[in-house]
Amino acid sequence: MPKWLRKSFVVLVTILTFGMITPSQAFLATDVNTGKSSKRDIIEAETGFLQDEQQQQFVNDKETLIRELVKVAEEQSYIKFGNRIKPVIEDEFKEVILPNIETAIEEFASRYPDESIKDLTVTEMPSGGDSEKIFNIFNRTNKQDIIRFHVRKDHPPQAGFWFNFHYHTYHDQFQSHHDLGSIYWDKNTPPKWMS
């Protein structure tokens, strides 16, 4: 039997049985061409599959973490908006701003060191009043902020009030604004956050 077919069979059986059953070693060790065992090929096939499986598990964990961060980010945003602002801007926030937040988190997570990605979490409570902070993503082991998401109330002359969503990163000590989008409020002054 060709080597590629044997390797495929091993992988298929392992996947179908969730690794609980593997083909017998006699089947794997038989080499049709020489009649000798091909132990090196077996080890390469098994370790290669394990590395692929571990890599896939890490990718799934990373995607799960990103989804969880986005979910908590959405919840924290709604807490920040409060009962008076949320009903007015919720739909536009979901359509315009939230996908941009998700993209920012995904881009950031892709550049963050792989071994530390599991240590990222979202701060517990947004700030109220007139403060800009919605939430921060920080490293729970060293308690340092990594990325800060803010919303600012802008009032350009004769243009009403706008909510400007943006974020800052630790790469430049949180100096640069990275724009996520803006949502129009009204000509009247918006209420304080969390009201």
PyMOL commands that place a pseudoatom at each C-alpha (Angstrom):
pseudoatom trace, name=CA, resn=MET, resi=1, chain=A, elem=C, hetatm=0, pos=[0.000, 0.000, 0.000]
pseudoatom trace, name=CA, resn=PRO, resi=2, chain=A, elem=C, hetatm=0, pos=[1.425, 3.460, -0.845]
pseudoatom trace, name=CA, resn=LYS, resi=3, chain=A, elem=C, hetatm=0, pos=[2.865, 5.421, 2.068]
pseudoatom trace, name=CA, resn=TRP, resi=4, chain=A, elem=C, hetatm=0, pos=[0.536, 8.386, 1.532]
pseudoatom trace, name=CA, resn=LEU, resi=5, chain=A, elem=C, hetatm=0, pos=[-2.487, 6.094, 1.686]
pseudoatom trace, name=CA, resn=ARG, resi=6, chain=A, elem=C, hetatm=0, pos=[-1.328, 4.557, 4.976]
pseudoatom trace, name=CA, resn=LYS, resi=7, chain=A, elem=C, hetatm=0, pos=[-0.716, 7.985, 6.487]
pseudoatom trace, name=CA, resn=SER, resi=8, chain=A, elem=C, hetatm=0, pos=[-4.108, 9.154, 5.309]
pseudoatom trace, name=CA, resn=PHE, resi=9, chain=A, elem=C, hetatm=0, pos=[-5.722, 6.074, 6.814]
pseudoatom trace, name=CA, resn=VAL, resi=10, chain=A, elem=C, hetatm=0, pos=[-4.024, 6.717, 10.190]
pseudoatom trace, name=CA, resn=VAL, resi=11, chain=A, elem=C, hetatm=0, pos=[-5.144, 10.328, 10.208]
pseudoatom trace, name=CA, resn=LEU, resi=12, chain=A, elem=C, hetatm=0, pos=[-8.693, 9.403, 9.167]
pseudoatom trace, name=CA, resn=VAL, resi=13, chain=A, elem=C, hetatm=0, pos=[-9.075, 6.724, 11.841]
pseudoatom trace, name=CA, resn=THR, resi=14, chain=A, elem=C, hetatm=0, pos=[-7.611, 9.011, 14.491]
pseudoatom trace, name=CA, resn=ILE, resi=15, chain=A, elem=C, hetatm=0, pos=[-9.952, 11.854, 13.585]
pseudoatom trace, name=CA, resn=LEU, resi=16, chain=A, elem=C, hetatm=0, pos=[-13.035, 9.658, 13.377]
pseudoatom trace, name=CA, resn=THR, resi=17, chain=A, elem=C, hetatm=0, pos=[-12.369, 8.081, 16.767]
pseudoatom trace, name=CA, resn=PHE, resi=18, chain=A, elem=C, hetatm=0, pos=[-11.131, 11.291, 18.421]
pseudoatom trace, name=CA, resn=GLY, resi=19, chain=A, elem=C, hetatm=0, pos=[-7.743, 9.630, 18.961]
pseudoatom trace, name=CA, resn=MET, resi=20, chain=A, elem=C, hetatm=0, pos=[-9.148, 6.841, 21.145]
pseudoatom trace, name=CA, resn=ILE, resi=21, chain=A, elem=C, hetatm=0, pos=[-8.337, 4.128, 18.598]
pseudoatom trace, name=CA, resn=THR, resi=22, chain=A, elem=C, hetatm=0, pos=[-5.378, 4.053, 16.269]
pseudoatom trace, name=CA, resn=PRO, resi=23, chain=A, elem=C, hetatm=0, pos=[-4.614, 1.474, 13.598]
pseudoatom trace, name=CA, resn=SER, resi=24, chain=A, elem=C, hetatm=0, pos=[-2.489, -1.461, 14.734]
pseudoatom trace, name=CA, resn=GLN, resi=25, chain=A, elem=C, hetatm=0, pos=[1.259, -1.040, 14.640]
pseudoatom trace, name=CA, resn=ALA, resi=26, chain=A, elem=C, hetatm=0, pos=[1.528, -4.122, 12.423]
pseudoatom trace, name=CA, resn=PHE, resi=27, chain=A, elem=C, hetatm=0, pos=[-0.469, -2.322, 9.747]
pseudoatom trace, name=CA, resn=LEU, resi=28, chain=A, elem=C, hetatm=0, pos=[1.692, 0.772, 10.067]
pseudoatom trace, name=CA, resn=ALA, resi=29, chain=A, elem=C, hetatm=0, pos=[5.017, -1.044, 10.196]
pseudoatom trace, name=CA, resn=THR, resi=30, chain=A, elem=C, hetatm=0, pos=[4.553, -3.145, 7.042]
pseudoatom trace, name=CA, resn=ASP, resi=31, chain=A, elem=C, hetatm=0, pos=[6.429, -1.673, 4.155]
pseudoatom trace, name=CA, resn=VAL, resi=32, chain=A, elem=C, hetatm=0, pos=[5.261, -3.205, 0.885]
pseudoatom trace, name=CA, resn=ASN, resi=33, chain=A, elem=C, hetatm=0, pos=[8.459, -2.463, -1.005]
pseudoatom trace, name=CA, resn=THR, resi=34, chain=A, elem=C, hetatm=0, pos=[11.074, -3.762, 1.445]
pseudoatom trace, name=CA, resn=GLY, resi=35, chain=A, elem=C, hetatm=0, pos=[9.174, -5.880, 3.946]
pseudoatom trace, name=CA, resn=LYS, resi=36, chain=A, elem=C, hetatm=0, pos=[10.896, -3.933, 6.779]
pseudoatom trace, name=CA, resn=SER, resi=37, chain=A, elem=C, hetatm=0, pos=[9.277, -1.593, 9.255]
pseudoatom trace, name=CA, resn=SER, resi=38, chain=A, elem=C, hetatm=0, pos=[9.434, 2.060, 8.466]
pseudoatom trace, name=CA, resn=LYS, resi=39, chain=A, elem=C, hetatm=0, pos=[9.508, 3.397, 12.021]
pseudoatom trace, name=CA, resn=ARG, resi=40, chain=A, elem=C, hetatm=0, pos=[10.812, 6.821, 11.047]
pseudoatom trace, name=CA, resn=ASP, resi=41, chain=A, elem=C, hetatm=0, pos=[7.877, 7.338, 8.672]
pseudoatom trace, name=CA, resn=ILE, resi=42, chain=A, elem=C, hetatm=0, pos=[5.420, 6.332, 11.388]
pseudoatom trace, name=CA, resn=ILE, resi=43, chain=A, elem=C, hetatm=0, pos=[6.944, 8.748, 13.930]
pseudoatom trace, name=CA, resn=GLU, resi=44, chain=A, elem=C, hetatm=0, pos=[7.001, 11.567, 11.381]
pseudoatom trace, name=CA, resn=ALA, resi=45, chain=A, elem=C, hetatm=0, pos=[3.358, 10.945, 10.481]
pseudoatom trace, name=CA, resn=GLU, resi=46, chain=A, elem=C, hetatm=0, pos=[2.220, 10.830, 14.112]
pseudoatom trace, name=CA, resn=THR, resi=47, chain=A, elem=C, hetatm=0, pos=[4.198, 13.848, 15.324]
pseudoatom trace, name=CA, resn=GLY, resi=48, chain=A, elem=C, hetatm=0, pos=[3.262, 15.861, 12.241]
pseudoatom trace, name=CA, resn=PHE, resi=49, chain=A, elem=C, hetatm=0, pos=[-0.390, 15.145, 12.910]
pseudoatom trace, name=CA, resn=LEU, resi=50, chain=A, elem=C, hetatm=0, pos=[-0.008, 16.078, 16.589]
pseudoatom trace, name=CA, resn=GLN, resi=51, chain=A, elem=C, hetatm=0, pos=[1.650, 19.365, 15.682]
pseudoatom trace, name=CA, resn=ASP, resi=52, chain=A, elem=C, hetatm=0, pos=[-1.122, 20.154, 13.192]
pseudoatom trace, name=CA, resn=GLU, resi=53, chain=A, elem=C, hetatm=0, pos=[-3.737, 19.243, 15.818]
pseudoatom trace, name=CA, resn=GLN, resi=54, chain=A, elem=C, hetatm=0, pos=[-2.059, 21.410, 18.462]
pseudoatom trace, name=CA, resn=GLN, resi=55, chain=A, elem=C, hetatm=0, pos=[-1.793, 24.302, 16.017]
pseudoatom trace, name=CA, resn=GLN, resi=56, chain=A, elem=C, hetatm=0, pos=[-5.486, 23.917, 15.123]
pseudoatom trace, name=CA, resn=GLN, resi=57, chain=A, elem=C, hetatm=0, pos=[-6.381, 23.822, 18.833]
pseudoatom trace, name=CA, resn=PHE, resi=58, chain=A, elem=C, hetatm=0, pos=[-4.404, 27.039, 19.395]
pseudoatom trace, name=CA, resn=VAL, resi=59, chain=A, elem=C, hetatm=0, pos=[-6.165, 28.714, 16.449]
pseudoatom trace, name=CA, resn=ASN, resi=60, chain=A, elem=C, hetatm=0, pos=[-9.543, 27.626, 17.832]
pseudoatom trace, name=CA, resn=ASP, resi=61, chain=A, elem=C, hetatm=0, pos=[-8.590, 28.908, 21.301]
pseudoatom trace, name=CA, resn=LYS, resi=62, chain=A, elem=C, hetatm=0, pos=[-7.476, 32.226, 19.815]
pseudoatom trace, name=CA, resn=GLU, resi=63, chain=A, elem=C, hetatm=0, pos=[-10.712, 32.579, 17.828]
pseudoatom trace, name=CA, resn=THR, resi=64, chain=A, elem=C, hetatm=0, pos=[-12.735, 31.689, 20.929]
pseudoatom trace, name=CA, resn=LEU, resi=65, chain=A, elem=C, hetatm=0, pos=[-10.824, 34.279, 22.957]
pseudoatom trace, name=CA, resn=ILE, resi=66, chain=A, elem=C, hetatm=0, pos=[-11.425, 36.953, 20.310]
pseudoatom trace, name=CA, resn=ARG, resi=67, chain=A, elem=C, hetatm=0, pos=[-15.160, 36.153, 20.197]
pseudoatom trace, name=CA, resn=GLU, resi=68, chain=A, elem=C, hetatm=0, pos=[-15.304, 36.329, 23.996]
pseudoatom trace, name=CA, resn=LEU, resi=69, chain=A, elem=C, hetatm=0, pos=[-13.439, 39.667, 24.059]
pseudoatom trace, name=CA, resn=VAL, resi=70, chain=A, elem=C, hetatm=0, pos=[-15.834, 41.109, 21.457]
pseudoatom trace, name=CA, resn=LYS, resi=71, chain=A, elem=C, hetatm=0, pos=[-18.868, 39.849, 23.380]
pseudoatom trace, name=CA, resn=VAL, resi=72, chain=A, elem=C, hetatm=0, pos=[-17.647, 41.442, 26.621]
pseudoatom trace, name=CA, resn=ALA, resi=73, chain=A, elem=C, hetatm=0, pos=[-16.731, 44.613, 24.703]
pseudoatom trace, name=CA, resn=GLU, resi=74, chain=A, elem=C, hetatm=0, pos=[-20.298, 44.883, 23.429]
pseudoatom trace, name=CA, resn=GLU, resi=75, chain=A, elem=C, hetatm=0, pos=[-21.707, 44.378, 26.933]
pseudoatom trace, name=CA, resn=GLN, resi=76, chain=A, elem=C, hetatm=0, pos=[-19.354, 46.999, 28.413]
pseudoatom trace, name=CA, resn=SER, resi=77, chain=A, elem=C, hetatm=0, pos=[-20.326, 49.451, 25.664]
pseudoatom trace, name=CA, resn=TYR, resi=78, chain=A, elem=C, hetatm=0, pos=[-24.023, 49.088, 26.460]
pseudoatom trace, name=CA, resn=ILE, resi=79, chain=A, elem=C, hetatm=0, pos=[-23.315, 49.624, 30.158]
pseudoatom trace, name=CA, resn=LYS, resi=80, chain=A, elem=C, hetatm=0, pos=[-21.385, 52.790, 29.212]
pseudoatom trace, name=CA, resn=PHE, resi=81, chain=A, elem=C, hetatm=0, pos=[-24.254, 54.083, 27.040]
pseudoatom trace, name=CA, resn=GLY, resi=82, chain=A, elem=C, hetatm=0, pos=[-26.795, 53.696, 29.826]
pseudoatom trace, name=CA, resn=ASN, resi=83, chain=A, elem=C, hetatm=0, pos=[-30.557, 53.592, 29.425]
pseudoatom trace, name=CA, resn=ARG, resi=84, chain=A, elem=C, hetatm=0, pos=[-30.849, 57.015, 27.782]
pseudoatom trace, name=CA, resn=ILE, resi=85, chain=A, elem=C, hetatm=0, pos=[-28.199, 56.787, 25.038]
pseudoatom trace, name=CA, resn=LYS, resi=86, chain=A, elem=C, hetatm=0, pos=[-28.333, 53.061, 24.215]
pseudoatom trace, name=CA, resn=PRO, resi=87, chain=A, elem=C, hetatm=0, pos=[-31.803, 52.951, 22.603]
pseudoatom trace, name=CA, resn=VAL, resi=88, chain=A, elem=C, hetatm=0, pos=[-30.908, 55.826, 20.281]
pseudoatom trace, name=CA, resn=ILE, resi=89, chain=A, elem=C, hetatm=0, pos=[-27.542, 54.582, 18.973]
pseudoatom trace, name=CA, resn=GLU, resi=90, chain=A, elem=C, hetatm=0, pos=[-27.669, 50.797, 19.551]
pseudoatom trace, name=CA, resn=ASP, resi=91, chain=A, elem=C, hetatm=0, pos=[-28.520, 49.780, 15.968]
pseudoatom trace, name=CA, resn=GLU, resi=92, chain=A, elem=C, hetatm=0, pos=[-25.904, 52.003, 14.359]
pseudoatom trace, name=CA, resn=PHE, resi=93, chain=A, elem=C, hetatm=0, pos=[-23.351, 50.893, 16.966]
pseudoatom trace, name=CA, resn=LYS, resi=94, chain=A, elem=C, hetatm=0, pos=[-23.965, 47.230, 16.030]
pseudoatom trace, name=CA, resn=GLU, resi=95, chain=A, elem=C, hetatm=0, pos=[-23.753, 47.935, 12.299]
pseudoatom trace, name=CA, resn=VAL, resi=96, chain=A, elem=C, hetatm=0, pos=[-20.818, 50.351, 12.156]
pseudoatom trace, name=CA, resn=ILE, resi=97, chain=A, elem=C, hetatm=0, pos=[-18.735, 50.470, 15.322]
pseudoatom trace, name=CA, resn=LEU, resi=98, chain=A, elem=C, hetatm=0, pos=[-18.864, 46.913, 16.704]
pseudoatom trace, name=CA, resn=PRO, resi=99, chain=A, elem=C, hetatm=0, pos=[-17.461, 45.301, 13.518]
pseudoatom trace, name=CA, resn=ASN, resi=100, chain=A, elem=C, hetatm=0, pos=[-14.610, 47.831, 13.648]
pseudoatom trace, name=CA, resn=ILE, resi=101, chain=A, elem=C, hetatm=0, pos=[-13.959, 46.956, 17.301]
pseudoatom trace, name=CA, resn=GLU, resi=102, chain=A, elem=C, hetatm=0, pos=[-13.887, 43.278, 16.344]
pseudoatom trace, name=CA, resn=THR, resi=103, chain=A, elem=C, hetatm=0, pos=[-11.458, 43.972, 13.502]
pseudoatom trace, name=CA, resn=ALA, resi=104, chain=A, elem=C, hetatm=0, pos=[-9.207, 45.999, 15.805]
pseudoatom trace, name=CA, resn=ILE, resi=105, chain=A, elem=C, hetatm=0, pos=[-9.172, 43.200, 18.401]
pseudoatom trace, name=CA, resn=GLU, resi=106, chain=A, elem=C, hetatm=0, pos=[-8.445, 40.566, 15.723]
pseudoatom trace, name=CA, resn=GLU, resi=107, chain=A, elem=C, hetatm=0, pos=[-5.603, 42.612, 14.226]
pseudoatom trace, name=CA, resn=PHE, resi=108, chain=A, elem=C, hetatm=0, pos=[-4.160, 43.297, 17.631]
pseudoatom trace, name=CA, resn=ALA, resi=109, chain=A, elem=C, hetatm=0, pos=[-4.429, 39.644, 18.732]
pseudoatom trace, name=CA, resn=SER, resi=110, chain=A, elem=C, hetatm=0, pos=[-2.666, 38.515, 15.557]
pseudoatom trace, name=CA, resn=ARG, resi=111, chain=A, elem=C, hetatm=0, pos=[0.352, 40.678, 16.464]
pseudoatom trace, name=CA, resn=TYR, resi=112, chain=A, elem=C, hetatm=0, pos=[0.322, 39.887, 20.178]
pseudoatom trace, name=CA, resn=PRO, resi=113, chain=A, elem=C, hetatm=0, pos=[2.778, 37.173, 21.357]
pseudoatom trace, name=CA, resn=ASP, resi=114, chain=A, elem=C, hetatm=0, pos=[1.099, 33.771, 21.030]
pseudoatom trace, name=CA, resn=GLU, resi=115, chain=A, elem=C, hetatm=0, pos=[2.196, 32.501, 24.431]
pseudoatom trace, name=CA, resn=SER, resi=116, chain=A, elem=C, hetatm=0, pos=[0.608, 35.504, 26.199]
pseudoatom trace, name=CA, resn=ILE, resi=117, chain=A, elem=C, hetatm=0, pos=[-2.684, 35.726, 24.293]
pseudoatom trace, name=CA, resn=LYS, resi=118, chain=A, elem=C, hetatm=0, pos=[-4.551, 33.662, 26.895]
pseudoatom trace, name=CA, resn=ASP, resi=119, chain=A, elem=C, hetatm=0, pos=[-3.706, 36.260, 29.566]
pseudoatom trace, name=CA, resn=LEU, resi=120, chain=A, elem=C, hetatm=0, pos=[-5.739, 39.027, 27.898]
pseudoatom trace, name=CA, resn=THR, resi=121, chain=A, elem=C, hetatm=0, pos=[-9.000, 40.125, 29.481]
pseudoatom trace, name=CA, resn=VAL, resi=122, chain=A, elem=C, hetatm=0, pos=[-11.391, 43.095, 29.501]
pseudoatom trace, name=CA, resn=THR, resi=123, chain=A, elem=C, hetatm=0, pos=[-11.733, 45.575, 32.369]
pseudoatom trace, name=CA, resn=GLU, resi=124, chain=A, elem=C, hetatm=0, pos=[-14.808, 45.175, 34.533]
pseudoatom trace, name=CA, resn=MET, resi=125, chain=A, elem=C, hetatm=0, pos=[-16.541, 48.558, 34.463]
pseudoatom trace, name=CA, resn=PRO, resi=126, chain=A, elem=C, hetatm=0, pos=[-16.643, 51.483, 32.022]
pseudoatom trace, name=CA, resn=SER, resi=127, chain=A, elem=C, hetatm=0, pos=[-16.403, 55.009, 33.389]
pseudoatom trace, name=CA, resn=GLY, resi=128, chain=A, elem=C, hetatm=0, pos=[-19.464, 57.220, 33.665]
pseudoatom trace, name=CA, resn=GLY, resi=129, chain=A, elem=C, hetatm=0, pos=[-20.077, 60.954, 33.550]
pseudoatom trace, name=CA, resn=ASP, resi=130, chain=A, elem=C, hetatm=0, pos=[-18.121, 62.667, 30.785]
pseudoatom trace, name=CA, resn=SER, resi=131, chain=A, elem=C, hetatm=0, pos=[-15.145, 60.295, 30.822]
pseudoatom trace, name=CA, resn=GLU, resi=132, chain=A, elem=C, hetatm=0, pos=[-14.140, 58.641, 27.511]
pseudoatom trace, name=CA, resn=LYS, resi=133, chain=A, elem=C, hetatm=0, pos=[-13.230, 55.133, 28.714]
pseudoatom trace, name=CA, resn=ILE, resi=134, chain=A, elem=C, hetatm=0, pos=[-15.471, 52.290, 27.495]
pseudoatom trace, name=CA, resn=PHE, resi=135, chain=A, elem=C, hetatm=0, pos=[-13.169, 49.372, 28.321]
pseudoatom trace, name=CA, resn=ASN, resi=136, chain=A, elem=C, hetatm=0, pos=[-9.533, 48.359, 28.273]
pseudoatom trace, name=CA, resn=ILE, resi=137, chain=A, elem=C, hetatm=0, pos=[-7.984, 45.063, 27.278]
pseudoatom trace, name=CA, resn=PHE, resi=138, chain=A, elem=C, hetatm=0, pos=[-5.184, 44.278, 29.676]
pseudoatom trace, name=CA, resn=ASN, resi=139, chain=A, elem=C, hetatm=0, pos=[-2.758, 41.505, 30.531]
pseudoatom trace, name=CA, resn=ARG, resi=140, chain=A, elem=C, hetatm=0, pos=[-3.969, 39.941, 33.783]
pseudoatom trace, name=CA, resn=THR, resi=141, chain=A, elem=C, hetatm=0, pos=[-0.514, 38.629, 34.752]
pseudoatom trace, name=CA, resn=ASN, resi=142, chain=A, elem=C, hetatm=0, pos=[1.302, 41.969, 34.751]
pseudoatom trace, name=CA, resn=LYS, resi=143, chain=A, elem=C, hetatm=0, pos=[-1.869, 44.145, 35.131]
pseudoatom trace, name=CA, resn=GLN, resi=144, chain=A, elem=C, hetatm=0, pos=[-0.833, 46.428, 32.269]
pseudoatom trace, name=CA, resn=ASP, resi=145, chain=A, elem=C, hetatm=0, pos=[-3.244, 47.901, 29.725]
pseudoatom trace, name=CA, resn=ILE, resi=146, chain=A, elem=C, hetatm=0, pos=[-2.627, 46.760, 26.181]
pseudoatom trace, name=CA, resn=ILE, resi=147, chain=A, elem=C, hetatm=0, pos=[-5.369, 48.531, 24.243]
pseudoatom trace, name=CA, resn=ARG, resi=148, chain=A, elem=C, hetatm=0, pos=[-7.897, 51.166, 25.402]
pseudoatom trace, name=CA, resn=PHE, resi=149, chain=A, elem=C, hetatm=0, pos=[-11.256, 51.756, 23.717]
pseudoatom trace, name=CA, resn=HIS, resi=150, chain=A, elem=C, hetatm=0, pos=[-12.820, 55.188, 24.160]
pseudoatom trace, name=CA, resn=VAL, resi=151, chain=A, elem=C, hetatm=0, pos=[-15.805, 57.221, 23.017]
pseudoatom trace, name=CA, resn=ARG, resi=152, chain=A, elem=C, hetatm=0, pos=[-15.645, 61.009, 22.954]
pseudoatom trace, name=CA, resn=LYS, resi=153, chain=A, elem=C, hetatm=0, pos=[-18.482, 63.495, 22.622]
pseudoatom trace, name=CA, resn=ASP, resi=154, chain=A, elem=C, hetatm=0, pos=[-17.633, 65.841, 19.764]
pseudoatom trace, name=CA, resn=HIS, resi=155, chain=A, elem=C, hetatm=0, pos=[-19.447, 69.076, 19.006]
pseudoatom trace, name=CA, resn=PRO, resi=156, chain=A, elem=C, hetatm=0, pos=[-18.247, 70.559, 15.716]
pseudoatom trace, name=CA, resn=PRO, resi=157, chain=A, elem=C, hetatm=0, pos=[-19.631, 74.064, 15.091]
pseudoatom trace, name=CA, resn=GLN, resi=158, chain=A, elem=C, hetatm=0, pos=[-23.168, 73.984, 13.686]
pseudoatom trace, name=CA, resn=ALA, resi=159, chain=A, elem=C, hetatm=0, pos=[-23.053, 70.181, 13.260]
pseudoatom trace, name=CA, resn=GLY, resi=160, chain=A, elem=C, hetatm=0, pos=[-24.716, 68.854, 16.395]
pseudoatom trace, name=CA, resn=PHE, resi=161, chain=A, elem=C, hetatm=0, pos=[-23.202, 66.276, 18.717]
pseudoatom trace, name=CA, resn=TRP, resi=162, chain=A, elem=C, hetatm=0, pos=[-21.306, 63.184, 17.588]
pseudoatom trace, name=CA, resn=PHE, resi=163, chain=A, elem=C, hetatm=0, pos=[-19.927, 60.189, 19.445]
pseudoatom trace, name=CA, resn=ASN, resi=164, chain=A, elem=C, hetatm=0, pos=[-16.401, 59.493, 18.198]
pseudoatom trace, name=CA, resn=PHE, resi=165, chain=A, elem=C, hetatm=0, pos=[-15.254, 55.916, 18.883]
pseudoatom trace, name=CA, resn=HIS, resi=166, chain=A, elem=C, hetatm=0, pos=[-11.517, 55.263, 18.857]
pseudoatom trace, name=CA, resn=TYR, resi=167, chain=A, elem=C, hetatm=0, pos=[-8.793, 53.264, 20.567]
pseudoatom trace, name=CA, resn=HIS, resi=168, chain=A, elem=C, hetatm=0, pos=[-5.217, 53.675, 21.772]
pseudoatom trace, name=CA, resn=THR, resi=169, chain=A, elem=C, hetatm=0, pos=[-2.478, 51.036, 22.089]
pseudoatom trace, name=CA, resn=TYR, resi=170, chain=A, elem=C, hetatm=0, pos=[0.529, 50.564, 24.321]
pseudoatom trace, name=CA, resn=HIS, resi=171, chain=A, elem=C, hetatm=0, pos=[2.835, 50.643, 21.257]
pseudoatom trace, name=CA, resn=ASP, resi=172, chain=A, elem=C, hetatm=0, pos=[3.027, 54.448, 21.453]
pseudoatom trace, name=CA, resn=GLN, resi=173, chain=A, elem=C, hetatm=0, pos=[2.115, 54.882, 25.147]
pseudoatom trace, name=CA, resn=PHE, resi=174, chain=A, elem=C, hetatm=0, pos=[-1.577, 55.413, 24.219]
pseudoatom trace, name=CA, resn=GLN, resi=175, chain=A, elem=C, hetatm=0, pos=[-0.917, 58.656, 22.328]
pseudoatom trace, name=CA, resn=SER, resi=176, chain=A, elem=C, hetatm=0, pos=[-2.309, 58.009, 18.813]
pseudoatom trace, name=CA, resn=HIS, resi=177, chain=A, elem=C, hetatm=0, pos=[-6.025, 57.861, 18.072]
pseudoatom trace, name=CA, resn=HIS, resi=178, chain=A, elem=C, hetatm=0, pos=[-7.098, 54.910, 15.911]
pseudoatom trace, name=CA, resn=ASP, resi=179, chain=A, elem=C, hetatm=0, pos=[-10.538, 55.818, 14.592]
pseudoatom trace, name=CA, resn=LEU, resi=180, chain=A, elem=C, hetatm=0, pos=[-13.395, 53.290, 14.743]
pseudoatom trace, name=CA, resn=GLY, resi=181, chain=A, elem=C, hetatm=0, pos=[-16.150, 55.577, 13.482]
pseudoatom trace, name=CA, resn=SER, resi=182, chain=A, elem=C, hetatm=0, pos=[-18.621, 58.213, 14.626]
pseudoatom trace, name=CA, resn=ILE, resi=183, chain=A, elem=C, hetatm=0, pos=[-22.351, 58.198, 15.371]
pseudoatom trace, name=CA, resn=TYR, resi=184, chain=A, elem=C, hetatm=0, pos=[-24.510, 61.309, 15.184]
pseudoatom trace, name=CA, resn=TRP, resi=185, chain=A, elem=C, hetatm=0, pos=[-26.512, 62.089, 18.320]
pseudoatom trace, name=CA, resn=ASP, resi=186, chain=A, elem=C, hetatm=0, pos=[-28.600, 65.255, 17.895]
pseudoatom trace, name=CA, resn=LYS, resi=187, chain=A, elem=C, hetatm=0, pos=[-28.311, 69.025, 18.107]
pseudoatom trace, name=CA, resn=ASN, resi=188, chain=A, elem=C, hetatm=0, pos=[-29.176, 68.792, 21.812]
pseudoatom trace, name=CA, resn=THR, resi=189, chain=A, elem=C, hetatm=0, pos=[-26.509, 67.941, 24.367]
pseudoatom trace, name=CA, resn=PRO, resi=190, chain=A, elem=C, hetatm=0, pos=[-26.370, 64.184, 25.061]
pseudoatom trace, name=CA, resn=PRO, resi=191, chain=A, elem=C, hetatm=0, pos=[-26.847, 62.953, 28.625]
pseudoatom trace, name=CA, resn=LYS, resi=192, chain=A, elem=C, hetatm=0, pos=[-23.923, 61.838, 30.758]
pseudoatom trace, name=CA, resn=TRP, resi=193, chain=A, elem=C, hetatm=0, pos=[-22.625, 58.310, 30.256]
pseudoatom trace, name=CA, resn=MET, resi=194, chain=A, elem=C, hetatm=0, pos=[-24.255, 55.521, 32.245]
pseudoatom trace, name=CA, resn=SER, resi=195, chain=A, elem=C, hetatm=0, pos=[-27.355, 57.623, 32.979]
for i in range(1, 195): cmd.bond("trace and resi %d" % i, "trace and resi %d" % (i + 1))
show_as sticks, trace
zoom trace
